[in-house]
Amino acid sequence: MDLIHRKCVPCEGGIPRLEGAALEGLLGSVPGWDRRGDKIRRNYRFRDFRAAMAFVNGMAEVAEAEGHHPDFEVYGWNNVAVTLWTHAAGGLTENDFILAAKIDALPQAPPPQA
């Protein structure tokens, strides 16, 4: 499924959350994202703080364009954790996976060599 070319649909409640095979199929479409209960989460690591903040700013632009907003945390000096779920549905919907795919497509500076 080519999620990156899809558009998040507005949800005001009443949209059922994903369950079972539909949920697992979409999770397989966004490698690197882990399911944590009714949410998905991914950690990103960057070469420096400036690159991490550039990623956060790019993510904010995508989220605004989609009308679907992640929770995120900048920690350490070069790490960003992103958590997605649809508040109105009380769990995961297709919107979360669409946004995850679009976040993954953002330019990312490589992390420092270990």
C-alpha positions as CSV (number, residue, x, y, z in Angstrom):
1,M,0.0,0.0,0.0
2,D,1.5,3.4,-1.0
3,L,0.6,5.4,2.0
4,I,2.8,8.3,1.2
5,H,0.4,9.4,-1.6
6,R,-2.7,9.2,0.5
7,K,-4.3,12.0,2.4
8,C,-5.4,11.9,6.1
9,V,-9.2,12.2,6.4
10,P,-10.6,14.5,9.0
11,C,-12.0,12.7,12.0
12,E,-14.3,14.2,14.5
13,G,-15.0,10.9,16.2
14,G,-17.1,8.0,15.1
15,I,-14.3,6.5,13.0
16,P,-13.6,3.0,14.2
17,R,-10.0,2.2,15.2
18,L,-8.2,-0.5,13.3
19,E,-8.1,-4.0,14.6
20,G,-6.7,-7.4,13.7
21,A,-5.4,-8.1,10.2
22,A,-6.1,-4.6,8.9
23,L,-3.9,-3.1,11.7
24,E,-1.1,-5.7,11.2
25,G,-1.1,-5.1,7.4
26,L,-0.7,-1.3,7.9
27,L,2.0,-1.8,10.5
28,G,4.0,-3.9,8.0
29,S,3.8,-0.9,5.6
30,V,5.8,1.3,7.9
31,P,9.1,-0.5,8.9
32,G,10.8,0.8,12.0
33,W,7.5,1.8,13.7
34,D,6.6,-0.3,16.8
35,R,3.1,-0.9,18.1
36,R,2.7,0.0,21.7
37,G,-0.8,-0.8,22.7
38,D,-3.1,1.6,20.8
39,K,-0.2,3.7,19.5
40,I,2.8,3.4,17.2
41,R,6.2,4.8,18.0
42,R,9.5,5.3,16.3
43,N,12.8,6.8,17.4
44,Y,15.0,8.7,15.1
45,R,18.7,9.6,15.6
46,F,20.5,12.5,13.9
47,R,24.0,13.7,13.5
48,D,23.4,16.7,15.8
49,F,20.8,18.9,17.5
50,R,20.3,21.1,14.5
51,A,19.5,18.2,12.3
52,A,17.0,16.8,14.9
53,M,15.3,20.2,15.0
54,A,15.2,20.5,11.2
55,F,13.4,17.1,11.2
56,V,10.9,18.2,13.9
57,N,10.2,21.4,11.9
58,G,9.7,19.3,8.7
59,M,7.4,17.0,10.6
60,A,5.4,19.9,11.9
61,E,4.8,21.1,8.3
62,V,3.6,17.6,7.2
63,A,1.4,17.3,10.2
64,E,-0.3,20.6,9.6
65,A,-0.8,19.8,5.9
66,E,-2.4,16.5,6.9
67,G,-4.4,17.9,9.8
68,H,-3.1,15.0,12.0
69,H,-0.6,15.7,14.7
70,P,2.0,13.4,16.4
71,D,3.3,13.6,19.9
72,F,7.1,13.9,19.9
73,E,10.0,14.3,22.2
74,V,13.4,15.6,21.6
75,Y,15.8,13.9,24.0
76,G,19.5,13.6,24.4
77,W,20.9,16.1,21.9
78,N,20.1,14.3,18.7
79,N,17.2,12.0,19.2
80,V,13.5,12.4,18.4
81,A,10.8,10.0,19.5
82,V,7.5,10.2,17.6
83,T,4.2,8.7,18.8
84,L,1.0,8.4,16.7
85,W,-2.6,7.5,17.4
86,T,-6.0,9.0,16.6
87,H,-7.3,10.6,19.8
88,A,-10.9,10.7,18.4
89,A,-10.9,7.0,17.7
90,G,-9.2,6.0,20.9
91,G,-6.5,4.0,19.0
92,L,-5.0,3.6,15.6
93,T,-6.6,4.5,12.2
94,E,-5.3,4.7,8.7
95,N,-4.4,8.3,9.3
96,D,-1.6,7.3,11.7
97,F,0.0,5.1,9.1
98,I,-0.3,7.7,6.4
99,L,1.4,10.3,8.6
100,A,4.1,7.7,9.7
101,A,5.0,7.1,6.0
102,K,5.2,10.8,5.3
103,I,7.3,11.4,8.4
104,D,9.7,8.6,7.2
105,A,10.0,10.3,3.8
106,L,11.4,13.5,5.4
107,P,15.1,14.2,4.7
108,Q,17.2,12.9,7.5
109,A,20.9,13.6,8.1
110,P,22.7,10.4,9.0
111,P,23.5,9.9,12.7
112,P,27.1,10.1,14.0
113,Q,29.3,7.0,13.6
114,A,29.3,4.9,16.7
